[in-house]
């Protein structure tokens, strides 16, 4: 599946056409939407942690979480997640 085909599938799914979960997940992965969704979720969790426990605890928790992600998925995946999160945070400031 190409990036263009993935976008077409996602557009048709939004219009109501049915696709298997595998096809939708693959299309989301190809377009980067799934990773952006994950990044937004980690931002939400970090902000919640910061409100509940304070900035220092939230930063410590995030460093531990990022280390765990690097162990499980590799350092490149952890770096990609951090980059996407920073990009989303910067875009929200505009």
Secondary structure, DSSP 8 states (H G I E B T S, - for coil): --HHHHHHHHHHHHTT----HHHHHHHHHHHTHHHHHHHHHHHHHHHHHHHHH-HHHHHHHHHHHHHHHHHHH-HHHHHHHHHHHHHHHHHHH-
